[in-house]
Amino acid sequence: MAKQRDYYEVLGVSRSASKDEIRKSYRRLAREFHPDINKADDAEDRFKEINEAYEVLGDDEQRQVYDRFGHAGVNGQSNGGGRAQDPFGFGGGGSPFGDIFETFFGGSSRGRGRRAPSRGADLETSMEIDFEEAVFGVDREIEIQRLEECDDCGGSGARDGSEPATCPECNGAGETRRVQQTLLGQFMTAAPCNRCSGQGTVISNPCFTCQGTGRMRKNRSLVVSVPAGIDGESTLRLSGQGEQMPNGVPGNLFVRIRVRPHEFFKRDGQNILLDVPANIAQAILGTEIEVPTVDGTVMMDVPAGTQPGQQFRLRGKGVPDVRTGVRGDQIVTMRVVMPTELTSRQRELFEELAESLNEPDLRETHRRGFLDRIKDALGV
């Protein structure tokens, strides 16, 4: 088993450090090694170690026990006191009846003891981008308003030159305890202190700016990097960009993405759909036409005898996969536009053409249609 590091060493403070110095060092290290912010392999382990150290050194009673007995005292292995021994002999795992006690008595049978660091609230906003920006990605600046640490009091909530006082109700423990007499014997329950809301301190001389809350509302400009290929139903998470809590870790910011509809293009998964008009002569004789894509205009061959609704595929002109970057295709559907008004000369030409063409065979048309469907299914 790896040897536990000295808690003072973990927080980078001396053994004579004040409670305020310990709190400030913890707050700085917790932000630095929070797993949502720090992507190093050992960040999560360091974050847990920092929290464990602060839970002991930030509590006057547990700090005294630790100074006297070291890790053995706060881990419940010392005969000298501090933390109560497990009456059921289950060691660090605690009693298996804990959930039952919590249900009936509103708290744990072992008491909370260590308070987890508070976490700031998550925020949510939305951002609208163009169709092309969703395809290729974009960096956009947004404005948000959030609660941050007060500039004047540094998050303590106390006026400059003063310090928060130890809560007289809980004596700085942040919780109140009481003994419950049950059929199974006496059990101690704990609940957050009503007077200090679990902080362990009260503000007798509050900061003018934040009124003792330790936080103030600020406007911030943030750059959101939208990945290429994102769709209109996505939400991006900006870790650690939510609201902050004194002595805690910040929440996250969630950005909902909305994509403006395009005038011509439509999206179907990784493919882009486009309807292209052609007159009857172009469809019959074949031609080369300009086709718009998100990359610019390209030339596309329309073979002679193109049918209305016939589709053509432009490889690699679609939307990139947001994970792999591989692009889909652009599917071009031909819409043959029939003339509604003809000049006398055009009518003569069509009449001559009609006389030279055979009547279509209904059976042949159905047979060819069936074969075409088979070819489409086989990808031929």
C-alpha positions in Angstrom: 0.0 0.0 0.0 1.4 3.4 -0.9 2.4 5.6 2.0 0.0 8.6 2.5 1.6 12.0 2.1 1.6 14.5 4.9 -1.5 16.6 4.5 0.4 19.9 5.1 2.7 18.9 2.3 -0.2 18.1 0.0 -1.7 21.6 0.5 1.8 23.2 0.4 1.4 25.0 3.8 3.4 24.9 7.0 2.1 23.2 10.1 1.6 26.6 11.7 -0.5 27.9 8.8 -3.7 29.7 9.7 -7.1 28.4 8.7 -7.4 31.2 6.1 -4.0 30.2 4.6 -5.1 26.6 4.4 -8.4 27.5 2.8 -6.8 29.8 0.1 -4.2 27.1 -0.7 -6.9 24.5 -1.0 -9.0 26.7 -3.3 -6.1 27.4 -5.6 -5.0 23.7 -5.8 -8.6 22.4 -6.3 -9.1 24.6 -9.3 -5.7 23.7 -10.7 -6.2 19.9 -10.5 -10.0 19.7 -11.0 -10.4 16.8 -13.6 -12.8 18.9 -15.7 -10.0 21.5 -16.2 -6.7 19.6 -15.8 -6.5 16.7 -18.3 -3.2 15.2 -16.9 -3.3 11.5 -16.1 -2.8 12.1 -12.4 -5.1 15.1 -12.0 -8.0 13.1 -10.6 -5.8 11.4 -8.0 -4.2 14.7 -7.0 -7.7 16.3 -6.7 -8.9 13.5 -4.4 -5.7 13.9 -2.3 -6.2 17.6 -2.0 -9.8 17.3 -0.9 -8.8 14.6 1.7 -6.2 16.9 3.1 -8.5 19.9 3.3 -11.3 17.9 4.9 -8.9 17.2 7.8 -6.9 20.4 8.1 -9.9 22.6 7.4 -11.7 21.2 10.5 -10.3 22.4 13.8 -11.2 19.2 15.7 -9.8 16.8 13.1 -6.7 19.0 12.6 -5.9 18.7 16.3 -6.3 14.9 16.1 -4.1 14.8 13.0 -1.4 16.9 14.6 -1.3 14.6 17.5 -1.7 11.1 16.0 -1.2 11.7 12.2 -3.1 9.6 9.7 -3.8 6.9 12.2 -5.9 9.4 14.3 -8.1 10.6 11.4 -8.5 7.1 10.0 -10.0 5.9 13.2 -7.0 3.8 14.2 -5.9 5.8 17.3 -7.0 4.9 20.8 -6.5 8.5 21.7 -9.9 9.7 20.5 -10.9 12.2 17.9 -13.1 10.1 15.8 -15.4 7.5 17.2 -14.6 3.8 16.6 -17.0 1.8 14.4 -19.2 0.0 16.9 -20.0 -2.8 14.5 -16.3 -3.5 13.6 -16.7 -3.0 9.9 -13.6 -0.7 9.7 -13.4 2.1 7.2 -16.4 0.7 5.2 -18.8 1.6 7.9 -22.0 -0.1 9.0 -24.2 -1.8 6.4 -27.2 -0.2 8.2 -26.1 3.3 7.2 -28.9 3.8 4.6 -31.5 2.6 7.0 -30.3 5.1 9.7 -30.2 7.9 7.2 -33.8 7.1 6.1 -35.2 7.1 9.7 -33.0 9.8 11.3 -32.1 12.2 8.5 -28.4 11.6 8.8 -25.7 9.0 8.8 -25.2 6.8 11.8 -21.4 7.6 11.6 -21.9 11.3 11.1 -20.7 13.2 8.1 -17.4 14.3 9.7 -15.8 15.5 6.4 -17.6 18.0 4.2 -17.2 17.7 0.5 -16.2 20.9 -1.3 -19.1 22.9 -2.6 -19.6 23.1 -6.4 -20.8 26.1 -8.3 -24.0 25.9 -10.3 -24.0 24.9 -14.0 -25.0 27.5 -16.6 -26.8 27.1 -19.9 -26.9 29.3 -23.0 -27.5 28.9 -26.7 -25.7 30.0 -29.9 -26.9 30.1 -33.5 -24.5 29.4 -36.3 -24.8 29.2 -40.1 -25.1 26.0 -42.1 -21.5 26.3 -43.5 -20.2 27.0 -39.9 -21.8 23.8 -38.8 -20.1 21.9 -41.6 -16.6 23.3 -41.2 -16.6 24.4 -37.6 -16.1 27.9 -36.2 -14.7 29.7 -33.1 -17.4 32.1 -31.8 -17.2 34.6 -28.9 -20.2 34.7 -26.5 -21.1 36.9 -23.6 -22.3 35.3 -20.3 -23.0 36.6 -16.8 -22.0 34.4 -13.8 -21.2 34.5 -10.1 -17.5 34.6 -9.3 -15.3 35.2 -6.3 -15.7 38.7 -4.9 -12.8 41.0 -5.9 -12.9 42.9 -2.6 -13.0 40.1 -0.1 -11.4 37.3 -2.1 -14.4 35.1 -1.5 -14.3 35.2 2.3 -17.4 37.4 2.6 -15.8 39.5 5.3 -15.0 43.2 5.0 -11.4 44.1 4.2 -9.3 43.8 7.4 -11.6 41.4 9.2 -11.9 37.6 9.3 -15.0 35.3 9.4 -15.7 34.2 12.9 -16.1 30.6 14.0 -19.7 29.7 14.1 -20.9 29.6 17.8 -23.6 27.1 17.0 -21.4 24.3 15.6 -18.0 25.5 16.8 -16.6 25.5 13.2 -17.6 21.9 12.4 -20.2 23.0 9.9 -22.6 20.5 11.2 -24.7 19.8 14.4 -24.8 16.4 15.9 -27.3 14.7 18.2 -27.7 11.3 19.8 -30.6 9.2 18.8 -31.9 6.5 21.2 -33.2 3.5 19.2 -34.1 -0.1 19.7 -30.6 -0.9 18.5 -28.9 1.5 20.9 -27.6 5.0 20.7 -26.6 6.5 17.3 -25.2 9.8 16.4 -26.7 11.7 13.5 -25.3 14.9 11.9 -26.9 17.6 9.8 -25.6 20.9 8.3 -25.5 23.7 10.7 -28.5 26.0 10.2 -26.7 29.1 11.3 -23.6 28.9 9.0 -25.1 26.6 6.3 -22.3 24.1 6.8 -19.5 26.6 6.3 -18.2 26.5 9.9 -17.9 30.3 10.0 -20.2 33.3 10.2 -19.7 36.8 8.9 -20.1 39.5 11.6 -18.6 42.3 9.4 -19.8 41.6 5.9 -18.1 42.8 2.7 -19.8 45.9 1.2 -19.5 44.6 -2.3 -21.0 41.1 -2.0 -23.0 41.6 1.2 -21.1 38.7 2.8 -21.9 36.1 0.1 -18.3 36.0 -1.1 -19.5 36.2 -4.7 -20.3 38.9 -7.2 -21.9 38.9 -10.6 -19.6 39.5 -13.5 -19.8 39.6 -17.3 -17.4 37.4 -19.2 -16.5 36.9 -22.9 -15.7 33.3 -23.8 -14.6 31.7 -27.0 -16.6 28.6 -28.0 -14.9 26.2 -30.4 -17.6 24.5 -32.5 -16.3 21.3 -34.0 -16.7 20.6 -37.7 -19.7 18.4 -38.5 -21.8 19.4 -35.5 -25.6 19.2 -35.9 -28.4 21.4 -34.7 -29.3 19.1 -31.8 -25.9 19.2 -30.0 -24.8 20.7 -26.7 -21.2 21.6 -25.9 -19.8 21.5 -22.4 -17.3 24.1 -21.3 -15.8 22.5 -18.1 -15.2 24.9 -15.2 -16.9 27.9 -16.9 -20.0 27.9 -14.8 -20.6 29.7 -11.5 -18.0 29.6 -8.7 -18.4 28.9 -5.0 -16.2 30.2 -2.3 -13.8 27.4 -1.2 -15.3 25.2 -3.9 -15.0 24.2 -7.5 -16.7 25.9 -10.5 -19.6 24.4 -12.3 -19.8 23.9 -16.1 -21.3 25.9 -18.9 -23.5 24.2 -21.5 -23.9 25.7 -24.9 -26.9 24.6 -27.0 -26.1 24.8 -30.8 -28.8 25.9 -33.2 -28.1 25.8 -37.0 -29.8 28.3 -39.3 -31.6 26.6 -42.3 -29.8 27.1 -45.6 -31.6 28.5 -48.6 -30.7 25.5 -50.9 -28.9 22.8 -48.9 -30.5 20.3 -46.6 -28.7 17.9 -44.3 -29.3 14.1 -44.0 -26.8 12.7 -41.6 -23.4 13.2 -43.2 -24.9 13.9 -46.6 -26.0 17.2 -48.1 -29.1 17.2 -50.3 -29.6 19.6 -53.2 -32.3 19.9 -55.8 -31.0 21.2 -59.2 -33.4 22.3 -62.0 -32.9 21.4 -65.6 -35.1 22.1 -68.7 -36.5 19.3 -70.8 -33.9 19.8 -73.5 -31.0 19.5 -71.1 -32.5 16.3 -69.6 -33.1 14.7 -73.0 -29.9 15.7 -74.8 -27.6 15.8 -71.8 -25.4 18.7 -70.7 -22.9 20.0 -68.2 -24.2 22.2 -65.4 -22.8 24.2 -62.5 -23.7 22.8 -59.1 -23.1 24.7 -55.9 -21.5 22.9 -53.0 -20.3 24.1 -49.6 -16.8 24.0 -51.1 -17.8 26.2 -54.1 -19.2 25.6 -57.5 -18.3 22.4 -59.4 -19.2 21.2 -62.9 -21.4 18.0 -63.2 -22.2 16.0 -66.3 -25.9 15.4 -66.8 -26.2 12.4 -69.2 -28.7 12.3 -72.1 -32.0 10.8 -71.1 -31.9 12.0 -67.4 -35.2 11.3 -65.7 -37.0 13.6 -63.3 -36.0 12.8 -59.8 -32.8 11.0 -60.9 -30.0 11.4 -58.3 -26.3 11.9 -58.7 -23.6 11.7 -56.0 -20.7 14.1 -55.5 -18.2 12.2 -53.4 -16.7 13.9 -50.4 -18.8 17.0 -50.7 -20.9 16.4 -47.6 -20.5 17.0 -43.9 -17.5 15.6 -42.0 -18.0 13.2 -39.1 -17.5 15.1 -35.9 -15.3 12.3 -34.5 -13.4 11.0 -37.5 -13.5 14.0 -39.9 -14.5 11.7 -42.8 -16.9 13.6 -45.1 -20.1 12.4 -46.5 -21.4 13.1 -50.0 -23.7 15.6 -51.7 -26.7 14.0 -53.3 -28.0 16.0 -56.3 -31.6 15.4 -57.4 -32.6 16.5 -60.9 -35.8 18.4 -61.1 -36.9 18.6 -64.8 -38.8 21.8 -65.3 -41.6 21.5 -67.8 -42.4 24.6 -69.9 -45.8 26.1 -69.2 -45.8 28.5 -72.2 -44.5 27.9 -75.7 -43.8 30.1 -78.6 -45.4 29.1 -81.9 -42.0 27.9 -83.2 -41.4 25.8 -80.0 -44.9 24.2 -80.4 -44.1 23.3 -84.0 -40.8 21.6 -82.9 -42.5 19.7 -80.1 -45.3 18.6 -82.5 -42.7 17.3 -85.0 -40.9 15.5 -82.1 -44.1 13.9 -80.9 -44.8 12.5 -84.4 -41.4 10.9 -84.5 -41.6 9.3 -81.1 -43.3 6.0 -80.4 -46.0 5.6 -77.8 -44.4 4.3 -74.5 -45.1 0.7 -73.7 -46.8 0.4 -70.2 -45.5 -3.1 -69.6 -41.9 -2.1 -70.6 -42.0 0.8 -68.3 -43.1 -1.3 -65.3 -40.5 -4.0 -66.2 -37.6 -1.5 -66.4 -38.8 0.2 -63.2 -38.6 -3.1 -61.3 -35.1 -3.8 -62.7 -34.0 -0.3 -61.7 -35.2 -0.9 -58.2 -33.2 -4.2 -58.0 -30.1 -2.4 -59.3 -30.5 0.3 -56.7 -30.8 -2.2 -53.9 -27.7 -4.0 -55.1 -25.8 -0.8 -55.6 -25.1 -1.6 -59.3 
